[in-house]
Amino acid sequence: MREALAASVGASNLKFDPDYERAADRVAAIGFGPRLGSLLIRYRDANQVRWEREIIARLAKRIIRKLPITHSIAAKVAECALSEWARPHCATCGGAREIMGATLKVVCHACGGVGVRRYTNSERRRIIGAWGGMVSDGYDLALATITGSVAATVGIARDKLCGDC
Ligand SMILES: [Zn+2]
């Protein structure tokens, strides 16, 4: 479902899409969900990077509301969580889990064949400029907000599109 929604949002010219009505319905459907979830789907699955600043601002606002950390740290925490969520693939194999060796494909050494990049807290500390305590809590909150918002938007869009199905 998320992929279908993203394909619709990413379609540059809906007019010539044979599934025009269905695609247009999908774009409309994610509009019914929470705005943050809709922006996140557009950002990650349809490569609409223009929403990055608004997403970070919205996440930072939520972090500040719950935790006593500065706006600039909250924005960096939000940026870090967004980046990890949007780009989870192993940088070495690109998520394929294998890489081409000299003569045959071998299990990717960087991710151990999982395909997912493992971010460490020291990487997060380098990106954010601080780690531990409130910053770590802020990161968890940002990630939970991201996944919760996307799930809510997909759930509402599915209801709008499927009705009773
Ligand atoms: Zn890998």
Residues whose N, C-alpha, C, O or C-beta is under 5 A from the ligand:
A	BS01	ZN	C90 T92 C93 R97 C108 A110 C111 G115
